[in-house]
Amino acid sequence: MNIGVLVSGRGTNLRSIIQSIESGRIRNAQIKVVISSRADAPAREVAAKHNINEAFIDPTGYKGKRWEYDLKVINCLEKHGVTPENGLVLLAGYMRILSPEFVKAYRGRVMNIHPSLLPSFPGVDAQKQALEHGAKITGCTVHFVDEGMDTGPIILQASVPVKGNDTVEALSTRILEQEHRLYPEAVRLFVEGKLMLDGRRVKILL
């Protein structure tokens, strides 16, 4: 399985997936390229340290032209062997919304991780949303990407209790610990052919 990872930030989830591949937890898979929408994203350094191809695709000038930008991303993915036929695309802190054309091209082969128990608290600042709403439990969700905002079929979820004295930073740290466990597991299941899409439901084949 050829994997491409789209990033914009620190790359902590990228690192957890790399470690799972290197340790053998995820077998028969290789990250072929990491593509960043930010030139200064630390995730680029994470890729370089592990001898993974990385690229920066400048989004300047593409406001309102998502598909034109995404076409450059797809060309880069396919150049490195991450195709709609044999590839898997992972969003790991990617701060751009994919165009409908991208989603259609890689339907069922794009995953994202979100720091809440979807469908609760979609979009940005999910941890802040949970605190402001007085949620007692939140967590993280790995889902397939569709044309909506964090609306795709749910693959795996992990819950995280919200403490009475929580700050956004403290809650985010505990959620991130679960993200680092959950995302590699979802990738492993996909690579092993154990995920089956049935409408909006994702069945895990054991």
N, C-alpha and C positions, 0 to 999 in steps of 0.2 A: 504494500500500500504506500503510495507516494503522498506525502502530506505537505501542504503549504499553510503557513501561519501568517495571519494579518495582524499587525500590532501598531500601537501608537504610544505605548508607555513603558513601564518598568520591565515588563517581561517575566514576572514571577510565575504566571501560569505557563508561559512558554518553557521556563526552566523546569517546572515540575513534569511536563510532558517529555522533555529531553531526558531527564533523569530516569523516567519510567521506561523509555526506549533503551537507554544505555544499560539499565539494570536487568533487562529482559522481561520486565513485567508486561510491556507491550512488545509483541514479537511480529516479525514480518512486516515491519513498517519503518519508514525513514522520512525525516523531515528534509525535504529537498530544497526549500527556500523559505525565508522569512522576509515578508514585505512590510515596510513601515510607511505610514503616512506622515511621519515626522522625522526630520533629519537628525534631531538630537535625542531620539528615543533610546533609552538605555537597553531596550530589548535587542537593538542591533548589536550591541556589544556582547550580550548573552549568546546570540547566534554565532558571532565571530569566534568567541572563546571555545565553542564546540565545533568549529570548522564547518559550519553550516552556511550555505550561500545566503546572502542577505542583500536586499535592495531597498532603496528609498525612491518612492514615486511621489513627486511634488504635487500636492493638490492645488497649488496656486493657479488661479485662472480657470478652475473648473466649478466655481460656484453655480449651482443650478444645472450642472452638466454631469450628473452622477454617472450616467452610462458611459460617457466619453472617458471619464477617469477610470471606471471599472474595466473598460475594455483594455486599457493599458495594464491593469492588474492581471486580468485574465491572460493576456499575452505573456506576461512574466511567469505566471503559474505554469502555463502550457510549455513555455521554453524549458522549464525545469521538470517537466514530466508530470505535473499535477493537472490531469485532464478530467473532464466530466465523466469519463469512462472508468478511470482507475484511481482517481484522486480523492482526497478528503481535505477540505478547507476549514481551518480553525480560526475563529476570531478570539483573540486574546488581548483584551484591552484596546480593541480597535475602535477609534472614535469617529468612524464614518458609518452612515447608513447605506447598506448595499442597495443598488438599483434593482428594480424588478427583473431586468434583463439578466443580471448576474445570478439572482436567485433561480430564475428559470433554467439557466445554463447548467447550474450545479445542484439542481433540485435534489434534496435528500442527501447531499454531500457537503453541507455547510453546517457547522456547529458553533454555538456561542455559549458562554457562561455568564450568568447574571447574578448579582449579589442580593437576591431576594427569593422568596418562594412564589414564583409566578403562578397565577396571573397578578398577584399583589405587587405593587410598587414597581411597575415597569419604568423604563427610561433612566435618566440620569439621577444621581444622588439617592439611590434606593435605600441606603442605610439611614440617611437623614429623614427620608420619608417614613421609614419604619418607626423611628424615634418620635417624630412629630405626631404620628397617628396613635402612639401609645401601644404599639404591637407588643405582645408578650413573647412571640416566637417569630423569627424570620429565618434567613438561611441563604441558600444558593441553589441555582437551577441550571442544568445543562439542557439545551434544547436545540432542535433543528431550526434553522433560520428560514422564515418565510418572508412575504412582502411587508408584513406589519412590524411594529415596534415591540420586540420581545414577545411575540404572539405565536411563535412556532411550536410544533409538537414537543412536549416535555419528555426528555430521556431519563434523567435522574435528578433527584433533589436531596438536599441534606438540611436539617433544621438546626438552628442556633438560638438558644434562649436569649432574650433581651433582659439585661440586668437593670435594676432601678437606677443605678448611678452611671449607666453607660454614656459614653461620649461617642460621636460619630467615629472617631479614630479607634477607640477600643473595640467597638462593635465590628468595624471593618476588619480589624486584625483577626478576630475570631472567625468571621465569615471566610476570610481569605485562607485560613488553615483548612477549612472544609473544601474550598475550591480546589486547592492543591491535591486533595485526595480524590475528589469527585471527577474532575475533568479527565485525568488520565484513565480512570476507570471507564468512562463513557467512550473514550477513544479506543481502549482495548476491546470493548464489546463490539464496536463498529468494525474494527479490523478483523475480528474473529467471525464476523458475519452473524452476530447474535442479536442484532437490532432489526426489527421488522416494522415498517410504517403501515398502519392500518387506519386510514383517515387521519384523524387528529391523535390517535393513540399510537404510542410506541411500545411494541411488545418485545420483551427480553426473552430470547430463546436460551434455555438452559440445557 
